[in-house]
Amino acid sequence: MNNAIRIGLSQQAALKRQLSTVANNLANMSTAGFKTENLVFQEYIMPVAKMNNQTLGSKNLSYVSDVALMRDFGTGSMEVTDNPLDVAINGEGWFSVQTPNGKRYTRDGHFSLNSEGQLVNLSGHPVLTDGGPINFTQNESEITIAKDGSISTNLGQKGKLLITVFDDQRLLQKEGDNLFNSPVEGREPEFVSLAQGMIEKSNVQPVVQMTKMIEIQRAYERTSNMIKKMADLKSSAINKLAQVAG
C-alpha cells in the first residue's frame, strides 16, 4: 500500500513539472521566435526490497521521471509589422547578439536603434553583423535589409546580418531573454531567407497546449483520488488492528 502511494506521488511530481512546461508555453504564445517545449518522461523500474530474506524478483515498482526538455524548432508563422528594423528568418538559422557573457543566439528579430544609433534586440544587446555590432548615423535613412541579410541605407552598403546555423539544434541551451547559448560553434548557412518588416511568431499551438493542460489536470486529480483512497485504506487497516489488539 505504501508503494502505491509512493508511485502516485512520483506521478504527481512529474505531472506538476509537465503542467509547468505547458503553462510556460501558453505564457509565451506572443513571444516572437519562442519554441514550444515538451517534457520527456522515462519509466524506471525498482525491484521490491527483500522480505524475509527472499527477493520478490517478479514484483517491481514502476516510477516516472522526467529526463529531458525537448524543443520544437519548427518555424513559426510570420507577422507583418511594417517596422523596417524587424526581421524574420524563414527557415533555419539564428540571429547573433553580443551579451556581457559572450555571443548568444535568438530567433526573435524585433530590433531597434538605441540612443547611440546601434542596432539592438529587445534586451538592448547589440545585434551582430559580419563586421560586429552595427551603428547608424543621423545622416542615414531608408534602412534596408535584403533577403540575404545585407544591410544598406541611403548612403550605401553597411554590412550583413550574422546568421548562424547548427547541425544539431538540440545542443542549444536556453538562457533568459529568449536567448540560447551553444557549446559548439555554428556555421554560416549556405542559403538564408530573411524578411524585413516581419517577425516570426511563436510556434506554440494554443489549442494543443490547452488540451494538454486539461489532460494533465485530470490525470493529477485521478492520482490524488487514488492516493487518498490508499491512505484511507491504510488508516482503516491500522484502526482495525488496534481494535483487535485491544
N, C-alpha and C positions, 0 to 999 in steps of 0.2 A: 504493500500500500504506500509506504514511504517512497518507493521507487517510482510509482505512478505520479506522485506529487512532484518529485524532482524532475521527471520528464516533462510534466506540464509546465513547470516553472522555466525550464530551459526553452521550451517553445514560446512561452510568453515573452521572455527576454529577446528572442530572435524576432518575434512579431513587432515588438516595440522599436527595434532598430530598423526593421523594414518600413514601419509606419513613418518613422522619422525621415527616411530616404524619400518616400513618396511625397511627404509634406514639403520637403525641400524642393522637389521637382515642381510641385504646384506653385510654390512661392517664387520660383524663377521662370514662370511662364513668359513673363515680359522682359526677361534679361537677355539682351542681344547676344547671340552666339552661345547661349548656355546649352550644354549637352546633357540629355537625360541620363540619370544614374540608376543603376539596378544593383541590389544586394544579392550576392550569390551565396547560397547555403550549401552545407555539406552535412550529411548524416554520419555520425560516428558511433561505433558500437563499443560498449564497455561490458566486459564479462561480469556476471554476478559474483560477488565475493564468495570465498569459501564458507561453507556451512557444515558444521560437524566434520571438519577435515575432509570434506568431499566437494570438489569443484563442480558446480552445476554448469557444465560446459555447453549444454543445449539451450541455456537461458542467458540472454543478453539484454542489456539496457540500451535503448536507442535514443541518442541525444541529437539535438540540432545546433549547428554552429555556423555563423556567417564567416566566410573565408576570404571574400574579396568584394570590392566595389567596382563594378564594370560600368563603362560609359558607352552610350550610343553616339558615335562620332559622325552620324549622318548629317548632311547639310540641312539646315532649317530653311523655311520659306523666306523669300525676300520681301522687304517692306520699303516702299518708296518714301523717302524723307525730303528729297529735293535740297538737302543740305550738301553743298559741294565738298565738304570735308568728311562726310560719311562715306564709307567704302565697305562693300560686301565681297567676300570671296565665294565664287561659285565653283564648288568642287573642293579638292584637297588643298591644304596649305594653311599657314598660321601667320598672323602679323607678329612682328617682333618689337618689343618695347624695352627700354632701358630702365631698370629699377635700381635702388640702392644695393640690392642683393645680386645684381647681375642681370643678364638678358632673360626675359620671360616671354611667353607666347600667349596669344589670345585670338579668338575668332570675333571678338567684339570690335567692329570697325567704326564706332561712334567717336570720331575725333574732333578736336577743336584747336584753336590757337590760344596759347597763354598770353600773359601780359608782355612777354618778350618776343612774341611772334613765332614761338616754337610750336610745332605740331605735337600734340599730346593726346593721351587717351583720357577716359573719364576720371581716372585717379591722378591725373597730372603727370604721368610718366611719359618721357619723350618717345615718340614713335620713330623707329629706326628705318633708315633707307640704306642703300648700298654704300653711302658715304657717312653713315652715322645719323645722329639727330638732324632735323632739317628746320631752318628758320626762314621766315618771310619778312621782308621789309615793308614799310608803309607805302613804298612806291610800287609794290607788286599787287596785282589784282588778277581776276579771271583764273583762279587756281583750277587746273585741270588734271585729273588723274585718269590715265589711259587704262585700257583693258589689261595691259601687261604690267601695270603699276608705275609707269613713267609719270613723273610729276612735272608740270610746266606752268608758267604764268605768262603774263603779257610781256615779260622781259626775257622769256626763253626757258630752256630746259633747266630743271632744278635737281633732279635725281630720280631714283626709282625705289619704291617701297620694298623693304626687305621681307620677302615671303619665304617661309621655311616649311619643308615637308619632312615627315618622319616615316621611316619604313614600318615601324611598329608603334602606333599611337597609344597602345595600351601601357607603354612605359612612361607616358606623361604623368606627372604628379601635380595634382591640383593644389593651388595656393589661394589666398584671398584675392579680392578684386577681379574675379573672373579671369585669373591668370594661371598659366601652367608652367612648370619647370620640367626640364628634361635631363636625365642622367647621361644621355648620349647626344652627340652632335647631329643636327639635322642637315639637310642639304637643300640646294636651290632646286625648285621644280623645273622640269623640262617644259611644262606649259602651265600658265596661270591665267585665270579669267576673273578679273575684278569688275565691279560695277560701281561707278561713282553716283552719289546721291541716293544710295540704298544701304540698308543694313540687313544682316542675316538675323532673323528672329530665332528664338529658342526652338529646338526641335521637340519640346515636350508636347505630348498629345493629352490635352486636359481630360477628355472622356476616358481614355485608357487609365490615366492615373487616378481619377475619381473612382472608377470601377475597382481598381486595386485597393484603394483605401477602404471601400465598403467591405470587400472580401477580407481584408486584414482585420478590420474591426469585428466582423462576425466571427472569424476564427479565434480572435482573442477572447470574445465573450464565451464561445463554446469551451475554450480551455479553462477559463475562470470558473465556469459552472462545474466542469469535471473536477477541478482541484477542490472546490467547495464540497462536492459530494464525497470525494475521497477523505477529506478532513472530517466531515460529519460522520462517515462510517467508522473512521479510526476513533473518534471521540466516543461514539456509541459502544464500540467494542471494549474500550477501556472502562467505561462505566459499568458494562455488564460483568466484566472480570472483577471489578471492585465489589459488585454486589454479591457475586459468587464467593469471593474470598471472605466477605463479611459474614 
